Amino acid sequence: MTSLDKFRKVPKKYLVLISLCLISPLITAQEQSWVDIAVHNFGAPINTMWAEGELSFADDGTMVYCSARQDMAVAEGDPKDLYIATFNSETGSWNTPVNMGIPVNQPPQTDINPLRRGDDREPWITADGNTIYFRSDRLATTAPLNNHDLFVTHKNNGAWTEPELVPFPISTAEGDEHCPAVLQDGKTLCFASRRSGGYGGSDIYCSERDESGNWTTPINQGPNINTAAEEFHFTQDKGGTVYFTSSRPGGYGGTDIYGAMQLGPNKWGPARNLGPQVNTAAADMCPALPPGGDTFSWFSTRQDNSLGDIDIFWTNKLNTQ
């Protein structure tokens, strides 16, 4: 099943927060073993023959994600659009997702914007469900690497506003900013960037607004998070643990998902690979936490139990010390 109800059907005595299981200071010095519960494909109507991924959840269970599906795209050949899906508790399944449409999603290039590919992706919906940050190439002026910036849209009287650029020092001309996320404090915006001065590749940075409402200089999240490889896509649970994607050496495949406990503002404990329940020889990326804290979601190129080349999956964890 692909339902929030199914997420909760494992007996409560077995369910524990992933952060406590994997990253708790009480267990960092000892080896952990895990009993596998099946990794579930979200299934139709979320996953399709096209690529789906990069999801996030509001507290009410509303999911926003991106898809390359062409049967609902805002324009023919549009590579990625943002979709919203809600869960129907009466049927125990997801309702048909809704393309967020124009102006949130933009079609491919025009004479005015010849470099734009219509690449709208990596949405992050805030806990209250009223704001979405995402990456887009709608203002592309350089080709092809560093033409992505971060944008934000707000829900106003049930409709989503014209997206606005999240300005400098968040979006830059050089940095190819992507994968926005808001931490549990509700005020810290984290994102990935290739700007100079990092550890290499894509690094994760965080920023807060000052008293005037302006974004402060983003802070690199340091060597426990960032490496010379690629790091991106923070998501934080209520216990303070962040989960993120990394292509650092020593993993199971091209990209794996790791977790690290927050030690203070912009300070994190050692990153730990989440292991073979989540990570495979394929690319496993962009963790997300459905409401309730008992389940863990991500997208993967794994080919077992898949509907397309890239699908969204979820699983439970059991601690069997």
HELIX and SHEET records of a PDB file:
HELIX    1   1 LEU A    4  PHE A    7  1                                   4    
HELIX    2   2 LYS A   12  TYR A   14  5                                   3    
HELIX    3   3 ILE A   18  LEU A   22  1                                   5    
SHEET    1   A 2 TRP A  34  ASP A  36  0                                        
SHEET    2   A 2 LYS A 317  ASN A 319 -1                                        
SHEET    1   B 4 HIS A  40  ASN A  41  0                                        
SHEET    2   B 4 ASP A 311  THR A 315 -1                                        
SHEET    3   B 4 PHE A 296  SER A 300 -1                                        
SHEET    4   B 4 ASP A 284  ALA A 288 -1                                        
SHEET    1   C 4 GLU A  52  PHE A  57  0                                        
SHEET    2   C 4 MET A  63  SER A  67 -1                                        
SHEET    3   C 4 ASP A  81  ALA A  85 -1                                        
SHEET    4   C 4 VAL A  98  ASN A  99 -1                                        
SHEET    1   D 2 PHE A  87  ASN A  88  0                                        
SHEET    2   D 2 SER A  93  TRP A  94 -1                                        
SHEET    1   E 4 ASP A 120  ILE A 125  0                                        
SHEET    2   E 4 THR A 131  SER A 136 -1                                        
SHEET    3   E 4 ASP A 149  ASN A 156 -1                                        
SHEET    4   E 4 ALA A 159  TRP A 160 -1                                        
SHEET    1   F 4 ASP A 120  ILE A 125  0                                        
SHEET    2   F 4 THR A 131  SER A 136 -1                                        
SHEET    3   F 4 ASP A 149  ASN A 156 -1                                        
SHEET    4   F 4 GLU A 164  LEU A 165 -1                                        
SHEET    1   G 4 HIS A 178  VAL A 182  0                                        
SHEET    2   G 4 LEU A 189  SER A 193 -1                                        
SHEET    3   G 4 ASP A 203  SER A 207 -1                                        
SHEET    4   G 4 ILE A 219  ASN A 220 -1                                        
SHEET    1   H 4 GLU A 231  GLN A 236  0                                        
SHEET    2   H 4 VAL A 242  SER A 246 -1                                        
SHEET    3   H 4 ASP A 256  ALA A 260 -1                                        
SHEET    4   H 4 ARG A 272  ASN A 273 -1                                        
SHEET    1   I 2 GLN A 262  GLY A 264  0                                        
SHEET    2   I 2 LYS A 267  TRP A 268 -1                                        
END                                                                             
